[in-house]
Amino acid sequence: MPSRSLQERLQDILIEIEEIQQMVSDLSFAEFCQDRRTIKATLYSLAVIGEAAANLLPEVATLYPQIPWKQMRGMRNITVHEYFQVDLTIIWETIQSDLPMLYSSLKELI
């Protein structure tokens, strides 16, 4: 049995999205690229999101195919295993476009 419930893991993801949004809310892309602490914190939060998604039961992806579970896990792998090759443009686009939609979709599930 998983150590954390579906509800807890979804809540973990929501919290990380909120934290990322708070960290970058007053930053432009150029400012983000110059702020090493925010970059590292954001990458960590994206890794946590991917880890939470990876630890869900496989049935969850089947029940909720509208959620990009595979992409969430993929982003975690990039931030952890390809850290020095991370493209900040893609990270910024994820923050600005993908995370708000993901947040809304997960809120509906909860």
C-alpha positions as CSV (number, residue, x, y, z in Angstrom):
1,M,0.0,0.0,0.0
2,P,1.3,3.5,-0.9
3,S,2.6,5.5,2.0
4,R,0.4,8.5,1.0
5,S,-3.1,8.5,-0.3
6,L,-4.2,9.8,-3.6
7,Q,-5.7,12.8,-1.9
8,E,-2.5,13.6,-0.1
9,R,-0.4,13.2,-3.3
10,L,-2.7,15.5,-5.2
11,Q,-2.5,18.0,-2.4
12,D,1.3,17.7,-2.5
13,I,1.2,18.7,-6.2
14,L,-1.1,21.6,-5.6
15,I,1.1,22.9,-2.8
16,E,4.2,22.8,-5.0
17,I,2.4,24.6,-7.9
18,E,1.3,27.3,-5.4
19,E,4.9,27.7,-4.2
20,I,6.3,27.9,-7.7
21,Q,3.7,30.6,-8.6
22,Q,4.5,32.6,-5.5
23,M,8.2,32.4,-6.2
24,V,7.9,33.7,-9.8
25,S,4.9,36.0,-9.5
26,D,6.9,39.2,-9.6
27,L,9.6,38.0,-12.0
28,S,10.1,38.5,-15.7
29,F,11.7,35.7,-17.6
30,A,15.0,37.6,-17.6
31,E,14.9,38.0,-13.9
32,F,14.0,34.4,-13.4
33,C,17.1,33.4,-15.4
34,Q,19.3,35.5,-13.2
35,D,17.9,34.2,-9.9
36,R,19.7,31.0,-9.2
37,R,17.9,30.3,-5.9
38,T,14.5,30.6,-7.6
39,I,15.6,28.4,-10.4
40,K,16.8,25.7,-8.0
41,A,13.7,26.0,-5.9
42,T,11.5,25.8,-8.9
43,L,13.3,22.7,-10.3
44,Y,13.0,21.1,-6.9
45,S,9.2,21.7,-6.8
46,L,8.9,20.4,-10.3
47,A,10.8,17.2,-9.2
48,V,8.4,16.9,-6.2
49,I,5.4,17.2,-8.6
50,G,6.8,14.5,-10.9
51,E,7.6,12.2,-8.0
52,A,4.1,12.6,-6.6
53,A,2.7,11.8,-10.0
54,A,5.0,8.8,-10.4
55,N,3.9,7.3,-7.1
56,L,0.2,7.3,-7.9
57,L,-1.4,3.9,-8.7
58,P,-1.5,3.2,-12.4
59,E,-5.4,3.2,-12.3
60,V,-5.3,6.9,-11.5
61,A,-3.9,7.7,-15.0
62,T,-6.7,5.6,-16.5
63,L,-9.4,7.2,-14.5
64,Y,-8.1,10.8,-15.1
65,P,-6.6,10.8,-18.6
66,Q,-7.0,14.5,-18.9
67,I,-4.1,15.1,-16.4
68,P,-0.7,15.0,-18.0
69,W,0.8,12.4,-15.7
70,K,3.4,11.1,-18.1
71,Q,4.7,14.7,-18.8
72,M,4.8,15.4,-15.0
73,R,7.0,12.4,-14.5
74,G,9.1,13.3,-17.5
75,M,9.7,16.8,-16.2
76,R,10.9,15.3,-12.9
77,N,13.3,13.1,-14.8
78,I,14.7,16.1,-16.6
79,T,15.1,18.2,-13.5
80,V,16.8,15.4,-11.6
81,H,18.9,13.5,-14.2
82,E,19.6,16.2,-16.8
83,Y,20.0,19.1,-14.4
84,F,22.8,20.8,-16.3
85,Q,20.9,20.6,-19.5
86,V,17.7,22.1,-18.3
87,D,16.2,24.6,-20.8
88,L,14.9,27.5,-18.8
89,T,12.7,28.6,-21.6
90,I,10.8,25.3,-21.3
91,I,10.7,25.6,-17.6
92,W,9.3,29.2,-17.8
93,E,6.7,28.1,-20.4
94,T,5.7,25.2,-18.1
95,I,5.3,27.6,-15.2
96,Q,3.3,30.2,-17.1
97,S,1.1,27.9,-19.3
98,D,1.0,24.4,-18.0
99,L,0.9,24.7,-14.2
100,P,-2.2,27.0,-14.0
101,M,-4.1,24.5,-16.2
102,L,-2.8,21.6,-14.1
103,Y,-3.7,23.3,-10.9
104,S,-7.3,23.9,-12.1
105,S,-7.7,20.3,-13.3
106,L,-6.4,18.9,-10.0
107,K,-8.6,21.2,-7.9
108,E,-11.6,19.8,-9.8
109,L,-10.5,16.2,-8.9
110,I,-10.2,17.0,-5.3
